[in-house]
Amino acid sequence: MKLLAALLLVSCASTQDAPRIETPAHPVPEDPRWLVFPAQGEHADPPHVVFVAGDQEYRSEQSLPMLARLFAAKHGMHTTVLFSLDGEGRVNPTLPIKWEEDTAVHDIPGLEHLAEADLVVWFTRLVTLPEEQLAHLYAYLDSDRPLMAMRTGNHGFIGWDYRVGERRVSFGDEILGGAFRGHHGRWHADSTLATPVPEHADHPILRGIETVWGPTDVYRTYPEGEGLPEGCTPLLMGQPLMARERTDPPNPDLIPLPVAWTKSFTGNGGVPKRVFHTTMGSAKDCQDAGMRHLLLNASWWCLGREAEIDPDADVAIVGEYAPLASGFNHAQLGVVPRLPAEYR
């Protein structure tokens, strides 16, 4: 009995003497214009991931907050979500783009906080931003910090003038490794089953990834008869399916095309950054555990922390997540302007 008591005292003392890890504070202040999710638990070095939502079709305003909650709650990341807002401070995917209304200008408050980001995840579609907001992204591209982009991110802007030296650099083709050139299949009619590229199956991003499925179709990002640009490493090939269920058969008339890859990009700072791009990633796609796992793995890889990629990582959704369907028929789909806090 005395021995047991002594062992308990030693155990309690060692527990009490163990140094407590102080998690650094989230670098971005709370503000009604964006969402902030501090890393939960004790983490000596939590990375700060900034998600930028600003598309009109694929409900990034729903998917990115869900990912930000997950990464903060279960994977030790500070996360921030920035949105495209209307004049009343609401997240508003129904706003026109410049091709529809010549005077259209969009507003993404908080882009100055890219200066505190360790990783940026970009998901806009054909937004036109003021020069002072674009300047924050240009400065980030000149750094050595990594970049991820999802779906329409590869045609994310109207009015883009980032330059390396005197040369204008395209966001899609040159920075991400591909720009939207058309729907490879039937838009909003088929779905995609993505599987690892065999010769790159040992890439850290693919740990634990067997398949990724989503109801979005495959994008073509390079001309027919060509391939991904030099320097890109294809990770997933997306096979168009005949309809919009995971169990539907493949379309025999359509070959698979790359839907996820890595590359590097060097801006004016002269130091290469890691880049990951997937042409999948709608809010409905992100209901697939494989999609969430892929994006988590890609985040750790981009951050240069491959050792933290867990093939059995917990990617179960935190909180409620019932995303609306993709499309531009906003009224029919129930897409209305909402305050950022409603996406928390």
N, C-alpha and C positions, 0 to 999 in steps of 0.2 A: 504493500500500500504506500509506504514511504517512497519507494522507488518510482511508482507511478506519479505521485505528487511532484517529485523532483523533476521527472521528465516533462510534466505539464508546465512547470515553472520555466524550465529552459526553453520549451517551445514558445511560450507566451513572450518571454524576454526576447528571443530571436526575432519574433514577428514584430514586436514593438520597436526593436532596434533597426529593422530593415529601413533603408532610406526611402522616403516617399518621393515618387516621381511627380514633379510639378509640371502640368501641361501648360505650355505657353498660351496666353490669351488669344482668342480669335483676332486677326489683324484688322478686321473691317467692323465699323460701328453699326449697331442696329439702326435701321432707317425704314420708314414705310415704303420706300421705293424699291427695295430689294429684300431678299431673304438671306439670313445668316444662320448657319448650323455649326455650332462648335463641336469639335471632336469629343466624343463621350469616352470616359475612362481615363486612365493615366497614360500619357504618351509624351516622351521627352522631345520628340521631333515630329510633330504632326505637319504634314504638308498642307498647303492652302490651295484648294482647287476652286477656280472660278468658272461657273457655267454661264453661258450667254444664250438666252432664248429669244428668238425674234423671227419666227417663220409664221406663215399664214395657213399652212396646209397640214402639217404632220404633228401638231399639238406638242411642240417642244416646251410650251409653257406648263404642260403637265408632266412630261417625262423627266425634264431636268431637275425640278424640285424633288421628284421621287428618288432619282439617283443621288442627289445631294444629301437627302435624309439618310439613305442607306450607307453611303460612304462615311458620313459623320458618325452614325450610330454604331456601326459594326466594324469599321476599318480604320479608325483613328485619323481621319482627315478633317481639317477645318474646311468647310465648303461655303460658297456664296453663290447665289443665283441672281443674275441681272436680267432684266426684261426690257423689251420694247414697249414703251408706255405712250398713251395718248395724252392730250392736253389736260385731262382730268386725273392724271396719275394712275390710270388703269391699264392693266395688261390687255392689249387689244389686237388680236390677230386679224380683225376685219379691216384694219386700216389699208388704204390703197397703196400700191407701189408706184414709182415714178412713171412706169409704162402705162399706167391706168389714169394717173392724175399728175400732170406735169409739175405741179408745185409740191408734190409729196416729199416730205422730209421726216425721217424717223428719229426717235429719241431713246437712247439706252443710258439712263443715268447710272453712275457708278463705275464707268469704264476707267476712271482714274485709279481704281483699286486693282487694275491689272499690274500696277507697280508692285503690289504686295503678293502677287500670285506666283506659286511654284509651277502651276499648270493651268492652262486655259482650255476649256471645252467649248467649241464654237458651233452654234446651230441657228443661223439666220437664213433668210431667203430674200434676196433682191432688195435689201434695205438700202436707203440713202441716208447716210449719217452726216452730221455737221463735221467740218474739218477738225474742230477741237476735240471731238470724240474719236474720230479716226486716228488722230495723232497718238492717242494712248495705245491703240492697237499697233500702229506703226512702230512705236517705241518698244513694245513687247516683242515684235518680230525681229527687231535689231538685237535683242538679248539672246542669251544661249538657252533660255527657258523653253520647255517643250510645248507642243500644241496638239490638240485633238480636234477633229471636226466630224460632224455627223450629217448624213443625208444631204439636205439642201445647202449645207455649209459650203459645198464646192461651187455654188453660184449664189454666194451670200450677199453680194453687193451690186448696187447700181451707183456709179460714181466712186471709183476706187483709183487711187493714184499713189500707191506705195512704190517707192523706187529704191533700188540698190545702186548707189552711185547715181548716174543719170538715167539708168534703164528702168522703165516701168515693169513691175513684176506682177503677174496675175496670181490671184489668191488660189484659184482652183488648180490650173495645170502646173504651175511652177512651185507653189508652196505646198499644196496638198498632194499633187501627183495625178490630178485628173479633174476635169470639169464636166458638168452635165451636158451630154450631147444627144440625149433622147432616151425614151423608155424602151428598154430591151424586152419587149413583151407587151402586155396589155395593161395600160395604166388603170389602177384601181379595179382590176379584174382578176389578176392572178397574184400569186404569192411567191416567196423565195425560200428555198432550203439551201443553206450554206454549209459547206463542209471544208475541213482543213486541206490546204494544198500539201500533198504528200511529201514533197521535197523540203518543206519548211515546217513539218509537223512537230519538230522539236523546238520551235521558237517559244520563248517564255510566255508570250501572250496567249498561246494556244494550250497552256497547261489546264487540263480539266475540261477543255472544249471539245465536244464531239460533234454537235450540230448547233446551228442557230437558225431559227425559223421566224418569219414575220410576214404579215399580209401586205407589205410593200413589194413593188415590183423591182426588177433589177435595172439599175442605171447603166447606160453605156457612157463611159468616160473617155474613150479614145476612138479614133476612126476605125471603121471595119478594116480588117487585115493587119492592124497594128497591135500593140500591146501597151502595158503600163510603161511609163517613161523609165529610162535608165536610172538606176539607183533605188527603185521601188522594190520592196519584197512582198509579193502577194501572200496573204495568209489564208483567206477564205475565198472559195469560188461559190458563186450563187447560181443555183439552177432554178429557172422559172418553172413553176408548177402550173397545172392546167386550171386551177381555181384557187380558192382562198382558205383552204384547210390544209393543215400540216400533212395529212395523209393522202392528199391528192397526188396523182401521178405526175412525173415530169413532162414538160412540153417537149415532144420529140423533135420539134422544128427549131428549137432555140438552144444554143450551146450555153454552158455556164460561163459567166464573166466574173472577174475579181470584184468582191464587195467589201474587202477589208485588206489594208496593206500598211506598211511602214515605209518611211523614207527619212531623209534629213534635209534641212534647209539652213542656209547661211545668209543672214541679213547683213546690215551695215556694221554690226559689231564684229564680224569676222569669225565668229565661233559657231560651229554647227549646232542645231537644235534637233531633238528627236520629234518626229511627226507621225501621228497615226490618223488614218482616215477610214471611215466606213460609210458606204452609201446606203446602209440600212440605218435603223434607229428611230423610226416613228414611235409615237407613244404606244401604239398597239404592239409594235415589234418588241418594245421593252417589257411587255408582259411575259416574254419568253426568258426563262432563267439563263439560257445560253447567251442571250444578248447582254443581260446584265453582267454575267461573269466575264464575257469578252471585254466589256467597257471597264470593269474593275481591273482586270489584268493589264489592259492597255494603259490605264492610268499609272499603275506601278511601274510598268516598263518605261513609259515616257519620263517618269521621275527618276529613272536610273536606279530603281529599288527592286530589281528583279527578284531578290531574295525573299521579298514579301509576297510574291505571287504564290497563292495556295490553290492547288488543283481542286481542293474540297472547300473552297471559301463559301461562307454563308452569304448568299445573295437573295435570301427571302425578303420580300418587300416589307418595309417598315410603314405601318399605318395603312390607311385606305388608298387604293389606286384603282380607279375605274375610268381609264382614259376614253375620250371621245374618238370616234372614227376620223380618219384623215379625209380631207376634201376641202373644197372652197364654198360649198353650199352651207355657209355658216349658220343661217337661221334654222335650216332643217336639221343640222347636226347638234344644235344647242350651243354653239360657240358664241358667247357674248362677252363684252368687256367685264373684267373683274379686277379687284384690287390685288396687289401682290400677296397680301396676307392670306387671301383665300386659297392660295396654293401651298401654304405651309403644311 
